[in-house]
Amino acid sequence: MRGQRSLLLGPARLCLRLLLLLGYRRRCPPLLRGLVQRWRYGKVCLRSLLYNSFGGSDTAVDAAFEPVYWLVDNVIRWFGVVFVVLVIVLTGSIVAIAYLCVLPLILRTYSVPRLCWHFFYSHWNLILIVFHYYQAITTPPGYPPQGRNDIAMVSICKKCIYPKPARTHHCSICNRCVLKMDHHCHILLPALSKLPTSLCPSFFSSVALALGALTVWHAVLISRGETSIERHINKKERRRLQAKGRVFRNPYNYGCLDNWKVFLGVDTGRHWLTRVLLPSSHLPHGNGMSWEPPPWVTAHSASVMAV
């Protein structure tokens, strides 16, 4: 925009300068002299009307980020309600699936001791998750007391314009100062601070007991080079060969580290960064129909033991 204006005003400015020089040298008529004065007056008026001392790049960036600031102040605080509802719905769906689908199956297949252990462990986790999550979302994070002079204040909050104790910070989502604030956790509604800090790890540890066991179990299967279905097949095959005095070896077990490399699609050391730590759409090893046997398996044994 500024370049187009300078492109248009450049020839006009050059012509007026030539007329001004010719006018002063040849005693230009009053009409031309008045035209030059009006041009100068109009230029001064235009510059005075459009002058802005805050017209730098920093001001332009701040103005561009005003919608983001408004979004943080007015919309993001409602994300917590959405996330809390989402956590409740997902947890409730897992409980419903466990009662409607899993429970009838284990009642027919599990033994009584294993059924009692499964019932006790799952309901213990459910009680811990529901209790700690309810406590975490209903417990206030803790705010600095107002109207008291016996508490040591170390600074003044620039947002609240009120004294705040040590380790107290202003939460932009709650729009209040929070005691010993860590961060604003959207799935817990309040800011994570001094009071809910002990409840938050309790909730996450309860979930970790349930999901962590599943993660560890799949890590064991990957380390063995098995899937969940192959585990049952190999278990039966191991018993059958053990009865004959023979030892069963999984024909798809390449060793713990190599099994993880196959699972993650890692071929070189660089792939740990590009395919594991960073998002990657690489294809898995093999074509899904034929598998290269480990070095200790001969071609004949691989064809016999293939499932």
N, C-alpha and C positions, 0 to 999 in steps of 0.2 A: 504493500500500500504506500509506504513511504517512498519507494523507488519510483512508482508511477507518478506521484506528486512532484518529485524532483525532476522527472523527465518532462512533465508538462510546463513546470515553472521555469525550467532552465532557459529555453528560447525567449520567453517573455522577459526574464531578468536581463538577458544579454541585449535585447533590443532597447530596453529602457536605459541601460547604461550607455549605449551608443547615442541615443537621443539626448541623454543628459550631457554627454561630452560635447556633442554638436551644439546643443543649446547654449551652454556656457561659453563656447568659443564664438558662436555667431549671434549671441544674444537672442536665444530662442523666444518665441512669442509667449505671452502670458498663458495661453491655452495649454501649450505643451508643458510649461512649468507647473501649472496646476495639476495636470495629469500625473506628473512625476511625484508631486507632493501627496496626492491622493493615494497613489500606489504605495508610497512609504507609510502613510498613515494606516492603510488597510493591512499592510504586512505586520505592523506593530500591534494592531488590534487582534489580528489572528493569532499571533504568537502569545499575547497576554491571555487570550481566552482559552487556548489549548495548553498552556504551561502547566506542568505537573512535576513537582520535585520528587514524587514517589513513582516515577515512570520507569524504574529500572527493571532488570530481569527478575530480581528477588520478589518484587511486588507482583509481577505477572505470575510467578510460580505459586505464590501464596493465594492469589485470586483463583488460579486453576484448581487448587486443592480445597477450596471452600466446599464444594459438594461432598468431598470425602470427609471433611470435618463434620459436616451436617449429618452424614450417614452414620458416623461413629457416635455422635451425640444423641441421635433420635431413633435409629433403626437397630443398631447392633445389640442394644440392650435387650431387645425382644428375641434375639437369637437364642438366648438362654432358655426361654420358655419352650421354643421349638425343640431344642436339643433334649430338654428334660422329658418332654412328651415322647420323643423318639426313643430315649433310653427305656422309659416305662413300657412302651409298646413292644420293643424288641425283647425286653426281659419277660414280659407277659407272654409273648408268642413262644419263647423257648420253654416256659413252664407248661403252656398248653400242649405243645408238641410232645413234651416228656410224658405228660399224663395220658394223652389220647393215643399216641403212637408207640412210644418206647415202653411204657409200663405194661400194657397187655402182652408185649413180646417177651419181656424179661420174666413175667410171672409164669410163662409156659416153659422157659428154657433155663433159667438160673436155679441153682440149688438154694436151699433155705439159708445157709450161712452167707452165701454170696448175695442173696436177695436182701437180707437184713443189713449187710454192710452197705450195699448200694443205696438202700432206702435211707439209712442214717446219714451217710456222707452227702447225698444230694440235698436232703432237706436241711441239713446243717449249713451247707453253702447257701441255700435259698434264704434261710432266715438271716444269715449274716449280711448277704447282699441287700436285702430289703431293709433291714434295720439300719445299716450304716448309710445307705443312700438316703433314706428318709431323714436321718439325723443330719446328714451333710447338707441337704437342701433346705432344711427348716431352721438350722442353727444360725443365728446372726453372725456375721464375720467379726464384729467388734469394732465399735467406733470410739473416737476420743471423747471423753466426758466433757460436757460444756458447763460453764458456770462454776468450775472448781479452780482454786488457786494453789492447792497443795500438791499439784502434779508438776513434775519437772518438764518444761517445754523447751525444745532445742531449736525450733525454727517456726516460721510462719508459712502456712500453706498459701501459695499464690492463687489458687482457685477458690478455696473457701474463705481466704483472708481471716484465718483463725489459727491460734497456736496449736502445734501438734507435737506429741511426744517423740522420743527416739524410735527409729525403725518404723515409723508411720508414714504412709504414702497415700497420695490421692488416687483413687480409682476413677478413671474417666468414664467407665461404664455405669458404675453406681452413683457417680457424681458426688462422692463423699470420701473423706479420709478414712482409711482402714488401718487398724492396729496391726503391726508386723505383717504387712501385706506381702504376699508372694506373687500372685497373679490372679486375674479374674478367670475363673473356670466356668465356661458356659454350660457344662452339663451339671453343675451344682448350683447354678443361679447366683449365689453370693460370691464375692471375691474370696479367694483362698488366702486365709490370714491366720492370725493367732488361734482363734477359737476352732474353726473347722479343720485345722491342719491335722489334728490327730484323727479326725473322722474320715478325712479323704483317703489317707493310706489304708485305713481299715476297710473302706469300701473297695478300693482297688486291689488290696490283698485278698479280699474275699472272692472277687472276680478272678484274680490270678490263680487261686486254688482250683477253680473250675476250668478255666481256659488254659492255665499253665500246665495242668496235667495232660490235657489234650495235645498241647504243643510238644511236651516232652515225649509223649507216646509216638507222635508222628516223627519226631527226630530220631527215635530209636528205630523205627521202621525204615527210614531213609538210610541210616547208618548200616543197616543190615541188607539193604538192597531189596526190600520187600514192599509190597502194597498190603493193604488191610486184608484183601481177599487171599493174596499169596501167603500170608501168614497162616491162615487156616489150612491151606493146601499143604504147605511145607510142614506144618505141625503133624498132620496125618501121615505124610510121607516119612517124617522122621521116626514116628512110632512104628511104622511098618518095617522100615529098615533096621530099627533097633531090635525088633523081635527076631530078626534074622542074623543079628550080630554084626551089622554093618553100620557105617556112619553116613549120615546124610549131610550133604553140602549144597547150599543154595547155588544154582548155576548162574545166577545173576548178581552174585555178591562180588564186587570188584575190590573190596576193602573199604574201610570206613571213609577215608579221605576221597578215594576215587568215586565212591557212591555219591558223595555230596557234589563232586564235580559233575557227574552225569546228571544229577537231579537239577543243579543250578545252570547247567549248560556252560561250564567253565572249561576252556581248553588251554588257555595261557594265563600267566599271572596278571596280565592286564585286564582280563575278563572279570576278575573279582571287583574291579572298579566299574567297568562299563556295563556289566551284565547283572551284578549283584547289588552294588551300592547305588547305582544310577538306574533310572527307568530304562527298560530295554524290551524290545519286541522280538528278540531272537527266538528262533525255533529250537525245540528240544532235540537232543541227540537221537539219531535213528529215524526210521520212517514209521515206527509204531507197529510194524509187522514182523520184522526180523531183528534180532539183537546179537551183537557181537559177544561171544562168550569170554569169560575171564581167561587169563593165560594158563591157569592150571586145569582148565576144562578142555578136553579134546573134542574134536568135531563130532566123534561118535557119541560120547557121553552127553554132549549138549543136545543132540537130536533125540536121544532117548529120554532125557530128563526134562525136556521142554514141556511146558504146560499149555 
